[in-house]
């Protein structure tokens, strides 16, 4: 009888162990499935956010145009990198200027600005008052004469 009880206990223990193993396997499968779903959800959210970001940039670009953002280029008497720094700094301090880039080799100044806040004539005046030519507007003589020799136009 004792052998039968021991055998019965062993069978019950084995069945309990087997049931636990099956439950762990099911739980592991559920966790894996959850992770896969979460991963797919995150991937889909990234794609949606990426598309939203692109759409937002396009809308902001259109808004920028509607707000009067424009780009203009002037030929200038810029001579060196020191000239470039002076002009870009003066333009950066000008209300309505979004960005500027001076190309020393090409003697060109490219400016992105809000035309509702500043005009091209105003921009030329800022450049002139810094001591440099801007297309048809000649450099302010007093400002030009204060520039270091390397920044002055040839022969002046």
mmCIF file of the C-alpha atoms, coordinates in Angstrom:
data_MODEL
# 
_entry.id   MODEL 
# 
loop_
_atom_site.group_PDB 
_atom_site.id 
_atom_site.type_symbol 
_atom_site.label_atom_id 
_atom_site.label_alt_id 
_atom_site.label_comp_id 
_atom_site.label_asym_id 
_atom_site.label_entity_id 
_atom_site.label_seq_id 
_atom_site.pdbx_PDB_ins_code 
_atom_site.Cartn_x 
_atom_site.Cartn_y 
_atom_site.Cartn_z 
_atom_site.occupancy 
_atom_site.B_iso_or_equiv 
_atom_site.pdbx_formal_charge 
_atom_site.auth_seq_id 
_atom_site.auth_comp_id 
_atom_site.auth_asym_id 
_atom_site.auth_atom_id 
_atom_site.pdbx_PDB_model_num 
ATOM 1   C CA . UNK A 1 1   ? 0.000  0.000   0.000   1.00 0.00 ? 1   UNK A CA 1 
ATOM 2   C CA . UNK A 1 2   ? 2.865  2.354   0.821   1.00 0.00 ? 2   UNK A CA 1 
ATOM 3   C CA . UNK A 1 3   ? 4.326  1.698   -2.610  1.00 0.00 ? 3   UNK A CA 1 
ATOM 4   C CA . UNK A 1 4   ? 1.015  2.583   -4.202  1.00 0.00 ? 4   UNK A CA 1 
ATOM 5   C CA . UNK A 1 5   ? 0.811  5.867   -2.275  1.00 0.00 ? 5   UNK A CA 1 
ATOM 6   C CA . UNK A 1 6   ? 4.398  6.746   -3.179  1.00 0.00 ? 6   UNK A CA 1 
ATOM 7   C CA . UNK A 1 7   ? 3.691  5.930   -6.823  1.00 0.00 ? 7   UNK A CA 1 
ATOM 8   C CA . UNK A 1 8   ? 0.512  8.021   -6.726  1.00 0.00 ? 8   UNK A CA 1 
ATOM 9   C CA . UNK A 1 9   ? 2.412  10.983  -5.201  1.00 0.00 ? 9   UNK A CA 1 
ATOM 10  C CA . UNK A 1 10  ? 5.093  10.659  -7.864  1.00 0.00 ? 10  UNK A CA 1 
ATOM 11  C CA . UNK A 1 11  ? 2.508  10.637  -10.657 1.00 0.00 ? 11  UNK A CA 1 
ATOM 12  C CA . UNK A 1 12  ? 0.762  13.695  -9.190  1.00 0.00 ? 12  UNK A CA 1 
ATOM 13  C CA . UNK A 1 13  ? 4.096  15.513  -8.831  1.00 0.00 ? 13  UNK A CA 1 
ATOM 14  C CA . UNK A 1 14  ? 4.995  14.688  -12.420 1.00 0.00 ? 14  UNK A CA 1 
ATOM 15  C CA . UNK A 1 15  ? 1.608  15.922  -13.664 1.00 0.00 ? 15  UNK A CA 1 
ATOM 16  C CA . UNK A 1 16  ? 1.934  19.116  -11.642 1.00 0.00 ? 16  UNK A CA 1 
ATOM 17  C CA . UNK A 1 17  ? 5.463  19.689  -13.005 1.00 0.00 ? 17  UNK A CA 1 
ATOM 18  C CA . UNK A 1 18  ? 4.264  18.992  -16.555 1.00 0.00 ? 18  UNK A CA 1 
ATOM 19  C CA . UNK A 1 19  ? 1.352  21.428  -16.132 1.00 0.00 ? 19  UNK A CA 1 
ATOM 20  C CA . UNK A 1 20  ? 3.704  24.135  -14.844 1.00 0.00 ? 20  UNK A CA 1 
ATOM 21  C CA . UNK A 1 21  ? 6.055  23.599  -17.772 1.00 0.00 ? 21  UNK A CA 1 
ATOM 22  C CA . UNK A 1 22  ? 3.161  23.912  -20.229 1.00 0.00 ? 22  UNK A CA 1 
ATOM 23  C CA . UNK A 1 23  ? 1.953  27.112  -18.531 1.00 0.00 ? 23  UNK A CA 1 
ATOM 24  C CA . UNK A 1 24  ? 5.463  28.575  -18.648 1.00 0.00 ? 24  UNK A CA 1 
ATOM 25  C CA . UNK A 1 25  ? 5.663  27.699  -22.341 1.00 0.00 ? 25  UNK A CA 1 
ATOM 26  C CA . UNK A 1 26  ? 2.306  29.372  -22.999 1.00 0.00 ? 26  UNK A CA 1 
ATOM 27  C CA . UNK A 1 27  ? 3.358  32.410  -20.977 1.00 0.00 ? 27  UNK A CA 1 
ATOM 28  C CA . UNK A 1 28  ? 6.644  32.657  -22.881 1.00 0.00 ? 28  UNK A CA 1 
ATOM 29  C CA . UNK A 1 29  ? 4.760  32.462  -26.198 1.00 0.00 ? 29  UNK A CA 1 
ATOM 30  C CA . UNK A 1 30  ? 2.370  35.204  -25.046 1.00 0.00 ? 30  UNK A CA 1 
ATOM 31  C CA . UNK A 1 31  ? 5.289  37.432  -23.985 1.00 0.00 ? 31  UNK A CA 1 
ATOM 32  C CA . UNK A 1 32  ? 7.010  36.866  -27.320 1.00 0.00 ? 32  UNK A CA 1 
ATOM 33  C CA . UNK A 1 33  ? 3.801  37.679  -29.180 1.00 0.00 ? 33  UNK A CA 1 
ATOM 34  C CA . UNK A 1 34  ? 3.349  40.840  -27.060 1.00 0.00 ? 34  UNK A CA 1 
ATOM 35  C CA . UNK A 1 35  ? 6.917  41.933  -27.841 1.00 0.00 ? 35  UNK A CA 1 
ATOM 36  C CA . UNK A 1 36  ? 6.363  41.355  -31.558 1.00 0.00 ? 36  UNK A CA 1 
ATOM 37  C CA . UNK A 1 37  ? 3.109  43.332  -31.483 1.00 0.00 ? 37  UNK A CA 1 
ATOM 38  C CA . UNK A 1 38  ? 4.798  46.116  -29.505 1.00 0.00 ? 38  UNK A CA 1 
ATOM 39  C CA . UNK A 1 39  ? 7.696  46.172  -31.941 1.00 0.00 ? 39  UNK A CA 1 
ATOM 40  C CA . UNK A 1 40  ? 5.334  46.356  -34.925 1.00 0.00 ? 40  UNK A CA 1 
ATOM 41  C CA . UNK A 1 41  ? 3.316  49.087  -33.188 1.00 0.00 ? 41  UNK A CA 1 
ATOM 42  C CA . UNK A 1 42  ? 6.462  51.133  -32.485 1.00 0.00 ? 42  UNK A CA 1 
ATOM 43  C CA . UNK A 1 43  ? 7.593  50.704  -36.080 1.00 0.00 ? 43  UNK A CA 1 
ATOM 44  C CA . UNK A 1 44  ? 4.204  51.878  -37.358 1.00 0.00 ? 44  UNK A CA 1 
ATOM 45  C CA . UNK A 1 45  ? 4.269  54.859  -34.965 1.00 0.00 ? 45  UNK A CA 1 
ATOM 46  C CA . UNK A 1 46  ? 7.741  55.830  -36.201 1.00 0.00 ? 46  UNK A CA 1 
ATOM 47  C CA . UNK A 1 47  ? 6.526  55.721  -39.787 1.00 0.00 ? 47  UNK A CA 1 
ATOM 48  C CA . UNK A 1 48  ? 3.473  57.828  -38.921 1.00 0.00 ? 48  UNK A CA 1 
ATOM 49  C CA . UNK A 1 49  ? 5.618  60.323  -36.980 1.00 0.00 ? 49  UNK A CA 1 
ATOM 50  C CA . UNK A 1 50  ? 8.081  60.477  -39.856 1.00 0.00 ? 50  UNK A CA 1 
ATOM 51  C CA . UNK A 1 51  ? 5.268  61.247  -42.282 1.00 0.00 ? 51  UNK A CA 1 
ATOM 52  C CA . UNK A 1 52  ? 3.856  63.835  -39.856 1.00 0.00 ? 52  UNK A CA 1 
ATOM 53  C CA . UNK A 1 53  ? 7.304  65.411  -39.626 1.00 0.00 ? 53  UNK A CA 1 
ATOM 54  C CA . UNK A 1 54  ? 7.594  65.610  -43.406 1.00 0.00 ? 54  UNK A CA 1 
ATOM 55  C CA . UNK A 1 55  ? 4.132  67.100  -43.693 1.00 0.00 ? 55  UNK A CA 1 
ATOM 56  C CA . UNK A 1 56  ? 4.919  69.595  -40.922 1.00 0.00 ? 56  UNK A CA 1 
ATOM 57  C CA . UNK A 1 57  ? 8.128  70.673  -42.682 1.00 0.00 ? 57  UNK A CA 1 
ATOM 58  C CA . UNK A 1 58  ? 6.204  71.172  -45.908 1.00 0.00 ? 58  UNK A CA 1 
ATOM 59  C CA . UNK A 1 59  ? 3.537  73.222  -44.099 1.00 0.00 ? 59  UNK A CA 1 
ATOM 60  C CA . UNK A 1 60  ? 6.209  75.274  -42.310 1.00 0.00 ? 60  UNK A CA 1 
ATOM 61  C CA . UNK A 1 61  ? 7.965  75.826  -45.615 1.00 0.00 ? 61  UNK A CA 1 
ATOM 62  C CA . UNK A 1 62  ? 4.728  77.084  -47.131 1.00 0.00 ? 62  UNK A CA 1 
ATOM 63  C CA . UNK A 1 63  ? 4.091  79.225  -44.038 1.00 0.00 ? 63  UNK A CA 1 
ATOM 64  C CA . UNK A 1 64  ? 7.593  80.644  -44.395 1.00 0.00 ? 64  UNK A CA 1 
ATOM 65  C CA . UNK A 1 65  ? 6.833  81.685  -47.950 1.00 0.00 ? 65  UNK A CA 1 
ATOM 66  C CA . UNK A 1 66  ? 3.530  83.179  -46.852 1.00 0.00 ? 66  UNK A CA 1 
ATOM 67  C CA . UNK A 1 67  ? 5.306  85.107  -44.101 1.00 0.00 ? 67  UNK A CA 1 
ATOM 68  C CA . UNK A 1 68  ? 7.541  86.730  -46.683 1.00 0.00 ? 68  UNK A CA 1 
ATOM 69  C CA . UNK A 1 69  ? 10.734 84.698  -46.375 1.00 0.00 ? 69  UNK A CA 1 
ATOM 70  C CA . UNK A 1 70  ? 12.866 85.298  -49.438 1.00 0.00 ? 70  UNK A CA 1 
ATOM 71  C CA . UNK A 1 71  ? 16.464 84.839  -50.533 1.00 0.00 ? 71  UNK A CA 1 
ATOM 72  C CA . UNK A 1 72  ? 18.507 87.447  -52.353 1.00 0.00 ? 72  UNK A CA 1 
ATOM 73  C CA . UNK A 1 73  ? 22.132 87.622  -53.539 1.00 0.00 ? 73  UNK A CA 1 
ATOM 74  C CA . UNK A 1 74  ? 24.347 90.655  -53.939 1.00 0.00 ? 74  UNK A CA 1 
ATOM 75  C CA . UNK A 1 75  ? 27.747 91.145  -55.518 1.00 0.00 ? 75  UNK A CA 1 
ATOM 76  C CA . UNK A 1 76  ? 30.078 92.652  -52.949 1.00 0.00 ? 76  UNK A CA 1 
ATOM 77  C CA . UNK A 1 77  ? 33.593 93.958  -52.460 1.00 0.00 ? 77  UNK A CA 1 
ATOM 78  C CA . UNK A 1 78  ? 34.360 91.256  -49.898 1.00 0.00 ? 78  UNK A CA 1 
ATOM 79  C CA . UNK A 1 79  ? 38.108 90.432  -49.836 1.00 0.00 ? 79  UNK A CA 1 
ATOM 80  C CA . UNK A 1 80  ? 38.806 87.829  -47.147 1.00 0.00 ? 80  UNK A CA 1 
ATOM 81  C CA . UNK A 1 81  ? 37.417 85.710  -44.323 1.00 0.00 ? 81  UNK A CA 1 
ATOM 82  C CA . UNK A 1 82  ? 37.599 88.658  -41.939 1.00 0.00 ? 82  UNK A CA 1 
ATOM 83  C CA . UNK A 1 83  ? 35.295 90.563  -44.328 1.00 0.00 ? 83  UNK A CA 1 
ATOM 84  C CA . UNK A 1 84  ? 33.004 87.555  -44.432 1.00 0.00 ? 84  UNK A CA 1 
ATOM 85  C CA . UNK A 1 85  ? 32.769 87.489  -40.614 1.00 0.00 ? 85  UNK A CA 1 
ATOM 86  C CA . UNK A 1 86  ? 32.067 91.244  -40.381 1.00 0.00 ? 86  UNK A CA 1 
ATOM 87  C CA . UNK A 1 87  ? 29.287 91.117  -42.981 1.00 0.00 ? 87  UNK A CA 1 
ATOM 88  C CA . UNK A 1 88  ? 27.651 87.985  -41.581 1.00 0.00 ? 88  UNK A CA 1 
ATOM 89  C CA . UNK A 1 89  ? 27.739 89.433  -38.055 1.00 0.00 ? 89  UNK A CA 1 
ATOM 90  C CA . UNK A 1 90  ? 26.187 92.740  -39.184 1.00 0.00 ? 90  UNK A CA 1 
ATOM 91  C CA . UNK A 1 91  ? 23.446 90.889  -41.072 1.00 0.00 ? 91  UNK A CA 1 
ATOM 92  C CA . UNK A 1 92  ? 22.796 88.537  -38.134 1.00 0.00 ? 92  UNK A CA 1 
ATOM 93  C CA . UNK A 1 93  ? 22.058 91.598  -35.997 1.00 0.00 ? 93  UNK A CA 1 
ATOM 94  C CA . UNK A 1 94  ? 19.585 92.939  -38.571 1.00 0.00 ? 94  UNK A CA 1 
ATOM 95  C CA . UNK A 1 95  ? 15.906 92.412  -37.756 1.00 0.00 ? 95  UNK A CA 1 
ATOM 96  C CA . UNK A 1 96  ? 14.234 90.123  -40.292 1.00 0.00 ? 96  UNK A CA 1 
ATOM 97  C CA . UNK A 1 97  ? 17.422 88.402  -41.493 1.00 0.00 ? 97  UNK A CA 1 
ATOM 98  C CA . UNK A 1 98  ? 17.102 84.634  -41.097 1.00 0.00 ? 98  UNK A CA 1 
ATOM 99  C CA . UNK A 1 99  ? 20.554 83.680  -42.397 1.00 0.00 ? 99  UNK A CA 1 
ATOM 100 C CA . UNK A 1 100 ? 23.398 84.914  -44.544 1.00 0.00 ? 100 UNK A CA 1 
ATOM 101 C CA . UNK A 1 101 ? 26.297 83.334  -46.349 1.00 0.00 ? 101 UNK A CA 1 
ATOM 102 C CA . UNK A 1 102 ? 29.249 85.152  -47.823 1.00 0.00 ? 102 UNK A CA 1 
ATOM 103 C CA . UNK A 1 103 ? 31.211 83.496  -50.622 1.00 0.00 ? 103 UNK A CA 1 
ATOM 104 C CA . UNK A 1 104 ? 34.586 85.237  -50.648 1.00 0.00 ? 104 UNK A CA 1 
ATOM 105 C CA . UNK A 1 105 ? 35.815 83.610  -53.880 1.00 0.00 ? 105 UNK A CA 1 
ATOM 106 C CA . UNK A 1 106 ? 32.695 84.606  -55.834 1.00 0.00 ? 106 UNK A CA 1 
ATOM 107 C CA . UNK A 1 107 ? 32.294 87.987  -54.101 1.00 0.00 ? 107 UNK A CA 1 
ATOM 108 C CA . UNK A 1 108 ? 28.654 87.079  -53.370 1.00 0.00 ? 108 UNK A CA 1 
ATOM 109 C CA . UNK A 1 109 ? 26.437 87.534  -50.338 1.00 0.00 ? 109 UNK A CA 1 
ATOM 110 C CA . UNK A 1 110 ? 23.323 85.365  -50.108 1.00 0.00 ? 110 UNK A CA 1 
ATOM 111 C CA . UNK A 1 111 ? 20.700 86.412  -47.569 1.00 0.00 ? 111 UNK A CA 1 
ATOM 112 C CA . UNK A 1 112 ? 17.473 84.738  -46.466 1.00 0.00 ? 112 UNK A CA 1 
ATOM 113 C CA . UNK A 1 113 ? 15.185 87.305  -44.892 1.00 0.00 ? 113 UNK A CA 1 
ATOM 114 C CA . UNK A 1 114 ? 11.579 88.148  -44.052 1.00 0.00 ? 114 UNK A CA 1 
ATOM 115 C CA . UNK A 1 115 ? 10.424 90.731  -46.586 1.00 0.00 ? 115 UNK A CA 1 
ATOM 116 C CA . UNK A 1 116 ? 7.708  91.865  -44.171 1.00 0.00 ? 116 UNK A CA 1 
ATOM 117 C CA . UNK A 1 117 ? 10.422 93.082  -41.773 1.00 0.00 ? 117 UNK A CA 1 
ATOM 118 C CA . UNK A 1 118 ? 13.294 94.256  -43.970 1.00 0.00 ? 118 UNK A CA 1 
ATOM 119 C CA . UNK A 1 119 ? 13.741 95.293  -47.610 1.00 0.00 ? 119 UNK A CA 1 
ATOM 120 C CA . UNK A 1 120 ? 16.575 94.575  -50.039 1.00 0.00 ? 120 UNK A CA 1 
ATOM 121 C CA . UNK A 1 121 ? 17.467 98.268  -49.905 1.00 0.00 ? 121 UNK A CA 1 
ATOM 122 C CA . UNK A 1 122 ? 17.784 97.988  -46.111 1.00 0.00 ? 122 UNK A CA 1 
ATOM 123 C CA . UNK A 1 123 ? 20.043 94.947  -46.516 1.00 0.00 ? 123 UNK A CA 1 
ATOM 124 C CA . UNK A 1 124 ? 22.253 96.777  -49.018 1.00 0.00 ? 124 UNK A CA 1 
ATOM 125 C CA . UNK A 1 125 ? 22.463 99.717  -46.605 1.00 0.00 ? 125 UNK A CA 1 
ATOM 126 C CA . UNK A 1 126 ? 23.601 97.429  -43.747 1.00 0.00 ? 126 UNK A CA 1 
ATOM 127 C CA . UNK A 1 127 ? 26.325 95.980  -45.979 1.00 0.00 ? 127 UNK A CA 1 
ATOM 128 C CA . UNK A 1 128 ? 27.357 99.476  -47.132 1.00 0.00 ? 128 UNK A CA 1 
ATOM 129 C CA . UNK A 1 129 ? 27.511 100.774 -43.560 1.00 0.00 ? 129 UNK A CA 1 
ATOM 130 C CA . UNK A 1 130 ? 29.735 97.821  -42.682 1.00 0.00 ? 130 UNK A CA 1 
ATOM 131 C CA . UNK A 1 131 ? 32.188 99.119  -45.302 1.00 0.00 ? 131 UNK A CA 1 
ATOM 132 C CA . UNK A 1 132 ? 31.445 96.979  -48.357 1.00 0.00 ? 132 UNK A CA 1 
ATOM 133 C CA . UNK A 1 133 ? 29.725 97.370  -51.727 1.00 0.00 ? 133 UNK A CA 1 
ATOM 134 C CA . UNK A 1 134 ? 26.375 95.644  -52.271 1.00 0.00 ? 134 UNK A CA 1 
ATOM 135 C CA . UNK A 1 135 ? 25.500 95.592  -55.989 1.00 0.00 ? 135 UNK A CA 1 
ATOM 136 C CA . UNK A 1 136 ? 24.864 99.204  -57.006 1.00 0.00 ? 136 UNK A CA 1 
ATOM 137 C CA . UNK A 1 137 ? 25.195 100.591 -53.462 1.00 0.00 ? 137 UNK A CA 1 
ATOM 138 C CA . UNK A 1 138 ? 28.791 101.611 -52.812 1.00 0.00 ? 138 UNK A CA 1 
ATOM 139 C CA . UNK A 1 139 ? 30.470 101.128 -49.446 1.00 0.00 ? 139 UNK A CA 1 
ATOM 140 C CA . UNK A 1 140 ? 30.102 103.904 -46.905 1.00 0.00 ? 140 UNK A CA 1 
ATOM 141 C CA . UNK A 1 141 ? 33.431 105.726 -47.246 1.00 0.00 ? 141 UNK A CA 1 
ATOM 142 C CA . UNK A 1 142 ? 33.963 106.337 -43.526 1.00 0.00 ? 142 UNK A CA 1 
ATOM 143 C CA . UNK A 1 143 ? 33.203 102.688 -42.683 1.00 0.00 ? 143 UNK A CA 1 
ATOM 144 C CA . UNK A 1 144 ? 35.351 101.438 -45.564 1.00 0.00 ? 144 UNK A CA 1 
ATOM 145 C CA . UNK A 1 145 ? 38.318 103.561 -44.473 1.00 0.00 ? 145 UNK A CA 1 
ATOM 146 C CA . UNK A 1 146 ? 38.119 102.082 -40.946 1.00 0.00 ? 146 UNK A CA 1 
ATOM 147 C CA . UNK A 1 147 ? 38.502 98.524  -42.296 1.00 0.00 ? 147 UNK A CA 1 
ATOM 148 C CA . UNK A 1 148 ? 41.852 96.753  -41.980 1.00 0.00 ? 148 UNK A CA 1 
ATOM 149 C CA . UNK A 1 149 ? 43.984 97.147  -45.132 1.00 0.00 ? 149 UNK A CA 1 
ATOM 150 C CA . UNK A 1 150 ? 43.360 93.537  -46.190 1.00 0.00 ? 150 UNK A CA 1 
ATOM 151 C CA . UNK A 1 151 ? 39.603 94.217  -46.224 1.00 0.00 ? 151 UNK A CA 1 
ATOM 152 C CA . UNK A 1 152 ? 39.710 97.386  -48.327 1.00 0.00 ? 152 UNK A CA 1 
ATOM 153 C CA . UNK A 1 153 ? 39.096 97.341  -52.035 1.00 0.00 ? 153 UNK A CA 1 
ATOM 154 C CA . UNK A 1 154 ? 42.265 97.136  -54.102 1.00 0.00 ? 154 UNK A CA 1 
ATOM 155 C CA . UNK A 1 155 ? 44.049 100.463 -54.472 1.00 0.00 ? 155 UNK A CA 1 
ATOM 156 C CA . UNK A 1 156 ? 42.134 102.270 -51.721 1.00 0.00 ? 156 UNK A CA 1 
# 
